[in-house]
């Protein structure tokens, strides 16, 4: 598979979710613990989840959490009173399964409506790498190193 960009960033906004699930620190923690493995990603540390008290007309408080993964990060912000969740899944992997991620969040938080945005990151990244890093196979990478040394 030829890689032509650095990574992929899915943003997800979920509406009309289950208030109890959105207000449950353990559900947010479950998501941050489970999702990286389900996507073939690798946690670098255990997830962190904090209660954010809110304090503005649009924010009555909720849970904010993140997990740092070798491939980048996953973050979640829940707003139980508004029945809303906002999440980011950013990875340097290419070809993430956005449909799986959307369905996972719908099921876990009981979401009735979901809005997503998908951003391809680093579209010129490959232009700025040496030939060996752009190789499609180890054999091509070795040939590129030999060619650079000549």
C-alpha positions as CSV (number, residue, x, y, z in Angstrom):
1,X,0.0,0.0,0.0
2,X,1.4,3.4,-1.0
3,X,1.1,6.0,1.7
4,X,0.5,9.5,0.5
5,X,-0.3,11.4,3.7
6,X,0.8,11.5,7.3
7,X,-2.4,10.7,9.2
8,X,-6.1,10.9,9.7
9,X,-8.2,12.8,12.1
10,X,-11.9,12.0,12.8
11,X,-13.9,14.4,14.8
12,X,-17.2,13.2,16.2
13,X,-20.0,15.2,17.8
14,X,-22.8,13.0,19.3
15,X,-26.2,14.3,20.2
16,X,-29.2,13.1,22.3
17,X,-27.0,10.6,24.2
18,X,-27.8,8.6,27.3
19,X,-27.4,11.1,30.2
20,X,-26.3,8.5,32.6
21,X,-23.6,7.1,30.3
22,X,-22.3,10.6,29.5
23,X,-22.1,11.4,33.2
24,X,-20.3,8.1,34.1
25,X,-16.5,8.5,34.4
26,X,-16.1,4.7,34.0
27,X,-17.9,4.7,30.6
28,X,-15.5,7.5,29.4
29,X,-12.6,5.5,30.8
30,X,-13.8,2.3,29.2
31,X,-13.9,4.0,25.8
32,X,-10.4,5.3,26.2
33,X,-9.1,1.9,27.3
34,X,-10.9,-0.2,24.7
35,X,-10.9,1.8,21.5
36,X,-7.2,1.9,20.8
37,X,-6.9,-1.9,20.9
38,X,-10.0,-2.3,18.7
39,X,-8.4,0.0,16.1
40,X,-5.0,-1.7,16.2
41,X,-3.4,1.2,18.1
42,X,-1.0,1.1,21.0
43,X,-1.5,3.0,24.3
44,X,1.7,4.7,25.6
45,X,0.1,5.4,29.0
46,X,-3.1,4.8,30.8
47,X,-6.0,7.1,30.0
48,X,-6.6,10.2,32.1
49,X,-10.2,11.3,32.9
50,X,-11.1,14.5,34.8
51,X,-14.4,16.1,35.8
52,X,-14.7,19.6,34.3
53,X,-17.2,21.7,36.3
54,X,-18.3,23.9,33.5
55,X,-19.4,27.4,34.2
56,X,-20.7,28.9,31.0
57,X,-24.2,28.9,29.5
58,X,-23.4,26.2,27.0
59,X,-21.3,24.1,29.4
60,X,-22.8,22.6,32.6
61,X,-19.8,20.4,33.1
62,X,-18.9,16.8,32.3
63,X,-16.0,14.5,31.9
64,X,-12.9,15.1,29.8
65,X,-10.4,12.4,29.0
66,X,-7.6,11.5,26.7
67,X,-5.3,8.7,26.0
68,X,-1.9,9.1,24.3
69,X,-1.2,6.4,21.8
70,X,1.9,5.7,19.8
71,X,0.0,6.7,16.7
72,X,-1.2,10.1,18.3
73,X,-4.3,10.5,20.6
74,X,-8.0,10.0,21.4
75,X,-9.9,12.5,23.4
76,X,-13.5,12.8,24.7
77,X,-15.5,15.6,26.3
78,X,-18.9,14.7,27.6
79,X,-21.7,17.2,28.4
80,X,-24.4,15.1,30.2
81,X,-26.9,17.9,30.8
82,X,-26.9,18.7,27.0
83,X,-26.8,15.0,26.1
84,X,-23.7,15.7,24.0
85,X,-20.3,14.3,23.5
86,X,-17.4,15.6,21.4
87,X,-14.5,13.3,20.5
88,X,-11.3,13.2,18.4
89,X,-9.5,10.2,17.0
90,X,-6.2,11.3,15.5
91,X,-3.7,8.7,14.2
92,X,-0.8,8.5,11.9
93,X,-2.3,5.2,10.6
94,X,-3.9,5.4,7.1
95,X,-7.2,3.9,6.4
96,X,-8.9,4.1,9.8
97,X,-12.4,2.5,9.9
98,X,-14.5,5.6,10.5
99,X,-17.8,3.6,10.3
100,X,-16.6,1.3,13.1
101,X,-15.7,4.3,15.3
102,X,-19.0,6.1,14.7
103,X,-21.0,2.9,15.6
104,X,-18.8,2.3,18.6
105,X,-19.6,5.8,20.0
106,X,-23.3,5.5,19.2
107,X,-23.5,2.2,21.0
108,X,-21.4,3.1,24.0
109,X,-23.0,6.5,24.7
110,X,-26.5,5.8,23.3
111,X,-26.2,8.5,20.7
112,X,-29.2,9.2,18.5
113,X,-27.5,11.6,16.1
114,X,-23.9,12.0,15.1
115,X,-22.0,14.6,13.1
116,X,-18.4,13.8,11.9
117,X,-15.6,15.5,10.1
118,X,-12.7,13.6,8.5
119,X,-9.4,15.4,7.9
120,X,-6.5,14.0,6.0
121,X,-3.4,15.4,7.8
122,X,0.1,16.0,6.4
123,X,-0.8,15.8,2.7
124,X,2.6,17.0,1.7
125,X,4.4,15.0,4.3
126,X,5.8,12.4,1.9
127,X,7.2,15.1,-0.4
128,X,9.6,16.1,2.4
129,X,11.0,12.6,3.3
130,X,14.1,11.0,1.9
131,X,13.5,8.3,-0.7
132,X,14.2,5.5,1.8
133,X,11.3,6.6,3.9
134,X,8.9,6.7,0.9
135,X,9.7,3.1,-0.1
136,X,6.8,0.8,-0.3
137,X,8.8,-2.3,0.9
138,X,11.9,-3.0,2.9
139,X,13.7,-4.0,-0.3
140,X,12.9,-0.7,-1.9
141,X,14.1,1.1,1.3
142,X,17.5,-0.7,1.1
143,X,17.9,0.1,-2.5
144,X,17.1,3.8,-1.8
145,X,19.8,3.8,1.0
146,X,22.3,2.3,-1.3
147,X,21.5,4.8,-4.1
148,X,21.8,7.7,-1.6
149,X,25.2,6.4,-0.5
150,X,26.5,6.2,-4.1
